[in-house]
Amino acid sequence: MNKDQNLAADSFLPMQIGNLWYMNAQSYTEIKDTVRINKKLFYKFYSLVGGDAVSTVYLRIDEQNKLIEGYPDSPLKTYTRADFNAKMGDKFFTTGEKDENDNEVTVIQKSDTEMTFSFDPIYHPNLKGYPSQVKYIKGKGWAEKFKKLKIDGVVYQN
């Protein structure tokens, strides 16, 4: 096993061009490319949602094992989606801007193989107190009901 395979198995969100999280032909996410934002390497995640909505996000895992979202049109802005080094109960903020886009994030579940984050938009007048959760599985990425995963060239069927 080479070093890259070890990294994929150890990552809560493996990043390699071609990685695929597939529910059906109308709903999937695939890493299409890489791009440099503010001199840092980000992976381009392309998603088709419900057959007609498209989403593109740029993600990287930084040196502190944080999942960072970047924006090519605003290279100095970042959004922290996860902190994989955080402990159960730890809290952090997604932007630190204290605006409607800033979420207070709490680690609500953590094991050696899974991690769940709760996002509460505490500065948003209507959404505060209605947190959403995102769960990751080590070596696989998002914990959703995918029919097929392709991680670093290996296909997993459900």
C-alpha positions as CSV (number, residue, x, y, z in Angstrom):
1,M,0.0,0.0,0.0
2,N,1.5,3.3,-1.0
3,K,1.4,6.5,1.1
4,D,-1.5,8.1,-0.8
5,Q,-3.7,5.1,-0.1
6,N,-2.9,5.4,3.6
7,L,-3.9,9.1,3.5
8,A,-7.3,8.3,1.9
9,A,-8.1,5.7,4.5
10,D,-7.1,8.1,7.3
11,S,-9.1,11.1,5.9
12,F,-12.7,11.9,6.8
13,L,-13.1,13.4,3.3
14,P,-10.7,11.8,0.8
15,M,-9.7,14.2,-1.9
16,Q,-8.6,13.0,-5.3
17,I,-9.8,14.0,-8.8
18,G,-12.4,11.4,-9.8
19,N,-13.7,10.6,-6.3
20,L,-17.5,10.2,-6.5
21,W,-20.4,10.2,-4.0
22,Y,-23.3,8.9,-6.1
23,M,-27.0,8.6,-5.1
24,N,-28.5,8.4,-8.6
25,A,-28.1,10.1,-12.0
26,Q,-29.8,13.2,-10.6
27,S,-27.9,13.5,-7.4
28,Y,-24.2,13.1,-7.0
29,T,-20.9,14.9,-6.1
30,E,-17.6,14.4,-8.0
31,I,-14.2,15.9,-7.6
32,K,-13.6,17.4,-11.1
33,D,-10.4,19.4,-10.8
34,T,-8.0,21.3,-8.6
35,V,-7.5,25.0,-8.3
36,R,-5.1,27.3,-6.4
37,I,-6.8,29.9,-4.2
38,N,-4.5,32.3,-2.4
39,K,-1.6,29.9,-3.3
40,K,-3.2,26.9,-1.6
41,L,-4.5,23.8,-3.4
42,F,-8.2,23.2,-3.3
43,Y,-10.3,20.4,-4.9
44,K,-13.3,21.4,-7.1
45,F,-16.4,19.4,-5.9
46,Y,-19.1,19.5,-8.5
47,S,-22.6,18.4,-7.4
48,L,-25.8,17.8,-9.3
49,V,-28.8,18.0,-6.9
50,G,-32.2,16.7,-7.9
51,G,-31.3,16.7,-11.6
52,D,-31.4,20.5,-12.2
53,A,-29.5,22.3,-9.4
54,V,-25.7,22.5,-9.7
55,S,-23.3,23.4,-6.9
56,T,-19.6,23.8,-7.1
57,V,-17.5,24.1,-4.0
58,Y,-13.7,24.3,-3.4
59,L,-12.4,22.3,-0.5
60,R,-9.1,21.5,1.1
61,I,-7.9,19.9,4.4
62,D,-5.4,22.2,5.9
63,E,-2.3,21.5,8.1
64,Q,-4.4,21.5,11.2
65,N,-6.8,18.8,9.7
66,K,-9.6,21.4,9.2
67,L,-11.9,21.1,6.2
68,I,-11.7,24.6,4.6
69,E,-14.0,25.9,1.8
70,G,-12.4,28.6,-0.4
71,Y,-13.8,30.9,-3.1
72,P,-11.8,31.7,-6.3
73,D,-13.7,35.1,-6.6
74,S,-12.9,36.0,-2.9
75,P,-9.5,34.4,-2.3
76,L,-9.0,35.8,1.2
77,K,-12.4,34.5,2.5
78,T,-12.6,31.0,3.9
79,Y,-15.3,28.9,5.6
80,T,-14.4,26.1,8.1
81,R,-16.7,23.2,7.4
82,A,-15.1,20.7,9.9
83,D,-12.2,20.3,12.3
84,F,-11.3,16.7,12.3
85,N,-8.8,17.2,15.2
86,A,-11.6,18.6,17.5
87,K,-12.8,16.6,20.5
88,M,-16.4,15.7,21.5
89,G,-18.2,18.8,22.6
90,D,-15.6,21.2,21.1
91,K,-17.1,24.3,19.4
92,F,-15.8,26.5,16.6
93,F,-17.2,29.1,14.1
94,T,-17.4,28.7,10.4
95,T,-16.3,32.2,9.5
96,G,-15.8,34.2,12.7
97,E,-17.6,37.1,11.0
98,K,-20.6,37.1,13.4
99,D,-22.9,37.5,10.5
100,E,-25.9,35.5,9.1
101,N,-23.5,33.1,7.3
102,D,-21.4,32.4,10.5
103,N,-22.4,29.1,12.2
104,E,-21.4,27.9,15.7
105,V,-20.3,24.3,15.1
106,T,-20.3,21.7,17.8
107,V,-18.7,18.2,17.6
108,I,-21.7,16.0,18.7
109,Q,-20.3,12.6,17.9
110,K,-16.8,11.3,17.4
111,S,-15.2,7.8,17.2
112,D,-12.2,6.5,15.5
113,T,-14.2,6.0,12.3
114,E,-17.0,8.6,12.4
115,M,-17.5,12.3,13.2
116,T,-20.6,14.4,13.3
117,F,-20.8,18.2,13.4
118,S,-23.9,20.3,14.3
119,F,-24.1,23.7,12.6
120,D,-26.2,26.3,14.4
121,P,-26.6,29.7,12.5
122,I,-26.7,31.6,15.8
123,Y,-26.5,35.0,14.2
124,H,-29.4,34.4,11.8
125,P,-32.7,35.8,13.0
126,N,-34.9,33.0,11.6
127,L,-32.6,30.0,11.6
128,K,-30.9,30.3,15.0
129,G,-31.7,27.3,17.2
130,Y,-32.4,25.0,14.1
131,P,-29.1,23.3,13.7
132,S,-28.2,21.0,10.9
133,Q,-25.9,18.0,11.1
134,V,-23.1,16.7,8.8
135,K,-21.5,13.3,9.5
136,Y,-18.3,12.0,8.0
137,I,-17.0,8.4,7.8
138,K,-13.2,7.9,7.8
139,G,-12.0,6.8,4.4
140,K,-15.4,7.5,2.7
141,G,-16.4,11.1,3.3
142,W,-20.0,12.1,3.8
143,A,-22.3,9.6,5.6
144,E,-25.3,9.7,3.3
145,K,-27.2,6.8,1.7
146,F,-25.0,6.6,-1.4
147,K,-25.6,3.8,-4.0
148,K,-22.0,4.0,-5.1
149,L,-18.7,5.6,-3.9
150,K,-15.5,5.9,-5.8
151,I,-12.6,6.8,-3.5
152,D,-9.1,6.9,-5.0
153,G,-10.1,4.5,-7.8
154,V,-11.8,2.0,-5.5
155,V,-15.6,1.5,-6.1
156,Y,-17.9,0.7,-3.2
157,Q,-21.5,-0.4,-4.1
158,N,-24.4,-0.3,-1.6
